[in-house]
């Protein structure tokens, strides 16, 4: 069996929620403060992008929203962010960790789509490796397909779950195979699976802001609050 190479480091740079359920969740989370991460360390957040050819028809619009996500993360403060993307034949790369996520928006703008299979398993393996070195507060994946063995992905998701990293799966389009895989990865890791399309852009940007708040402040900060919004977020993360 051929062993896949590790992700190259670049020198620079639960079930699907309905729109109403996500909106209600965000309404509560928006009332939460944005505390500094415990111990003075920045929370670490990984962004993973599918840049295979199937996303080419909507890539320009998707890039705009993805760039907004980076800017939303920058506004939170207290975060270190890493960009991971895959495309083409066995190409999967990761940027350096940066404290200004807006720098990653510029890097992302230079990525074009190339034909190839999905590499979600390699991304999950990378998340695990990073979390073993130092805590990763959360990970976000944006894609539209899954062409890998679900049992193998579930195994890797379980390893990530043991390290306490929730993975938030943003799905572009309505592919049922991708929906099943994304939902299962989110369920195992304690994250969430949400649709990603032009109509939900504002909502997903708000959801990312909520994820960034958790990444920057952690469970300790949330557990100090007693309001309904904090309790709801804790319930979703522990489920």
For each residue, the residues with C-beta under 8 A, 3 or more apart:
1:
2:
3:
4: 90 122
5: 8 90
6: 126
7: 84 92 93 94 122 123 125 126
8: 5 92 93 94
9: 93 94 95 96
10: 13 93 94 95 96
11: 96
12: 95 96 107
13: 10 83 95 96 98 103 104 106 107
14: 17 183 186 187 192 193 236 239
15: 183 187 193
16: 179 183 193 194 195
17: 14 21 22 25 192 193 194
18: 21 22
19: 22 23 200 203
20: 23 24
21: 17 18 24 25
22: 17 18 19 25 26 194 203 207
23: 19 20 26 27 203
24: 20 21 27 28
25: 17 21 22 28 29 207 210 232 233 236
26: 22 23 29 30 203 206 207 210
27: 23 24 30 31 229
28: 24 25 31 32 228 229 232 233
29: 25 26 32 210 213 229 232 233
30: 26 27 206 209 210 229
31: 27 28 227 229
32: 28 29 210 213 222 225 227 229 230 233
33: 217 221
34: 76 77 78 213 216 217
35: 78 216 217 221
36: 40 77 78 216 217
37: 40 41 42 43 78 137 216 217 218
38: 41 217 218 220 221
39:
40: 36 37
41: 37 38
42: 37 78 79 80 99 216
43: 37 78 79 80 137 138 214 215 216 217 218
44: 79 80 81 82 97 130 134 135 136 137 215
45: 73 79 80 81 82 136 137 138 139 140 211 212 215
46: 81 82 84 126 127 130 136 138 139 140
47: 66 69 70 81 82 83 84 104 139 140 142
48: 84 85 123 127 139 140 141 142 143
49: 66 83 84 85 86 108 111 141 142 143
50: 54 55 85 86 87 118 141 142 143 144 145
51: 55 59 85 86 87 111 112 113 114
52: 55 86 87 88 113 114 115 116 117 118 145
53: 56 113 114 115 116
54: 50 144 145
55: 50 51 52 58 59 62 113 143 144 172
56: 53 59 113
57:
58: 55 61 62 172 198
59: 51 55 56 62 63 112 113
60: 63 64
61: 58 64 65 198
62: 55 58 59 65 66 142 172 196
63: 59 60 66 67 108 109
64: 60 61 67 68
65: 61 62 68 69 196 201 204 205
66: 47 49 62 63 69 70 105 108 142
67: 63 64 70 71 105 108 109
68: 64 65 71 72 201 205
69: 47 65 66 72 73 140 204 205 208
70: 47 66 67 73 74 81 101 102 104 105 108
71: 67 68 74 75 101 102 105
72: 68 69 75 76 205 208 209 212
73: 45 69 70 76 79 81 101 208 212
74: 70 71 77 79 100 101 102
75: 71 72 209
76: 34 72 73 79 209 212 213 215 216
77: 34 36 74 216
78: 34 35 36 37 42 43 216 217
79: 42 43 44 45 73 74 76 99 101 212 215 216
80: 42 43 44 45 97 98 99
81: 44 45 46 47 70 73 97 98 99 101 104
82: 44 45 46 47 94 95 96 97 98 130
83: 13 47 49 94 95 104 107 108
84: 7 46 47 48 49 92 93 94 95 123 126
85: 48 49 50 51 92 93 108 111
86: 49 50 51 52 91 92 93 116 118 119 122 123
87: 50 51 52 91 111 113 114 116
88: 52 91 114 115 116
89: 116
90: 4 5 116 119
91: 86 87 88 114 116
92: 7 8 84 85 86 119 122 123 126
93: 7 8 9 10 84 85 86
94: 7 8 9 10 82 83 84 126
95: 9 10 12 13 82 83 84 98 104 107
96: 9 10 11 12 13 82
97: 44 80 81 82
98: 13 80 81 82 95 101 103 104
99: 42 79 80 81
100: 74 103
101: 70 71 73 74 79 81 98 104 105
102: 70 71 74 105 106
103: 13 98 100 106 107
104: 13 47 70 81 83 95 98 101 107 108
105: 66 67 70 71 101 102 108 109
106: 13 102 103 109 110
107: 12 13 83 95 103 104 110 111
108: 49 63 66 67 70 83 85 104 105 111
109: 63 67 105 106
110: 106 107
111: 49 51 85 87 107 108
112: 51 59
113: 51 52 53 55 56 59 87
114: 51 52 53 87 88 91
115: 52 53 88
116: 52 53 86 87 88 89 90 91 119
117: 52 147 148
118: 50 52 86 143 145 146 147 148
119: 86 90 92 116 122 123 148
120: 123 124 141 143 146 148 153 181 185
121: 124 125 148 152 153 156
122: 4 7 86 92 119 125 126
123: 7 48 84 86 92 119 120 126 127 141
124: 120 121 127 128 153 156 157 159 160 167 185
125: 7 121 122 128 129 156
126: 6 7 46 84 92 94 122 123 129 130
127: 46 48 123 124 130 131 136 139 160 165 167
128: 124 125 131 132 156 159 160 163 165
129: 125 126 132 133
130: 44 46 82 126 127 133 134 136
131: 127 128 134 135 136 160 163 164 165
132: 128 129 163
133: 129 130
134: 44 130 131
135: 44 131 163 164
136: 44 45 46 127 130 131 139 163 165
137: 37 43 44 45 165 214 215 216 218
138: 43 45 46 165 166 167 168 191 211 214 215
139: 45 46 47 48 127 136 160 165 166 167 168 191
140: 45 46 47 48 69 167 168 170 208 211
141: 48 49 50 120 123 167 168 169 170 182 185
142: 47 48 49 50 62 66 170 172 196
143: 48 49 50 55 118 120 146 169 170 171 172 178 182
144: 50 54 55 171 172 173 175 178
145: 50 52 54 118 175 177 178
146: 118 120 143 150 153 175 177 178 181 182
147: 117 118
148: 117 118 119 120 121 152 153 181
149: 152 153
150: 146 153 154 180 181 184
151: 154 155
152: 121 148 149 155 156
153: 120 121 124 146 148 149 150 156 157 181 184 185
154: 150 151 157 158 184 185 188
155: 151 152 158 159
156: 121 124 125 128 152 153 159 160
157: 124 153 154 160 161 167 184 185 188 189
158: 154 155 161 162 188
159: 124 128 155 156 162 163
160: 124 127 128 131 139 156 157 163 165 167 188 189
161: 157 158 164 165 188 189 190
162: 158 159
163: 128 131 132 135 136 159 160
164: 131 135 161
165: 127 128 131 136 137 138 139 160 161 189
166: 138 139 186 189 190 191 192 237
167: 124 127 138 139 140 141 157 160 185 186 189 191
168: 138 139 140 141 186 191 192 193 194 207 211
169: 141 143 182 183 185 186 191 192 193 194
170: 140 141 142 143 194 195 196 204
171: 143 144 175 178 179 182 193 194 195 196
172: 55 58 62 142 143 144 195 196 197
173: 144 178 197
174: 179 195
175: 144 145 146 171 178 179
176: 179 180
177: 145 146 180 181
178: 143 144 145 146 171 173 175 181 182
179: 16 171 174 175 176 182 183 193
180: 150 176 177 183 184
181: 120 146 148 150 153 177 178 184 185
182: 141 143 146 169 171 178 179 185 186 193
183: 14 15 16 169 179 180 186 187 193
184: 150 153 154 157 180 181 187 188
185: 120 124 141 153 154 157 167 169 181 182 188 189 191 193
186: 14 166 167 168 169 182 183 189 190 191 192 193
187: 14 15 183 184 190 193
188: 154 157 158 160 161 184 185
189: 157 160 161 165 166 167 185 186
190: 161 166 186 187 237 238 239
191: 138 139 166 167 168 169 185 186
192: 14 17 166 168 169 186 207 236
193: 14 15 16 17 168 169 171 179 182 183 185 186 187
194: 16 17 22 168 169 170 171 200 204 207
195: 16 170 171 172 174 200
196: 62 65 142 170 171 172 200 204
197: 172 173 200 201
198: 58 61 201
199:
200: 19 194 195 196 197 203 204
201: 65 68 197 198 204 205
202: 205 206
203: 19 22 23 26 200 206 207
204: 65 69 170 194 196 200 201 207 208
205: 65 68 69 72 201 202 208 209
206: 26 30 202 203 209 210
207: 22 25 26 168 192 194 203 204 210 211
208: 69 72 73 140 204 205 211 212
209: 30 72 75 76 205 206 212 213
210: 25 26 29 30 32 206 207 213 214 233
211: 45 138 140 168 207 208 214 215
212: 45 72 73 76 79 208 209 215 216
213: 29 32 34 76 209 210 216 217
214: 43 137 138 210 211 217 218 219 222 233 237
215: 43 44 45 76 79 137 138 211 212 218
216: 34 35 36 37 42 43 76 77 78 79 137 212 213
217: 33 34 35 36 37 38 43 78 213 214 220 221 222
218: 37 38 43 137 214 215 221 222
219: 214 222 223 234 237
220: 38 217 223 224
221: 33 35 38 217 218 224 225
222: 32 214 217 218 219 225 230 233 234
223: 219 220 230 234
224: 220 221
225: 32 221 222 229 230
226: 230 231
227: 31 32 230 231
228: 28 231 232
229: 27 28 29 30 31 32 225 232 233
230: 32 222 223 225 226 227 233 234
231: 226 227 228 234 235
232: 25 28 29 228 229 235 236
233: 25 28 29 32 210 214 222 229 230 236 237
234: 219 222 223 230 231 237 238
235: 231 232 238 239
236: 14 25 192 232 233 239
237: 166 190 214 219 233 234
238: 190 234 235
239: 14 190 235 236
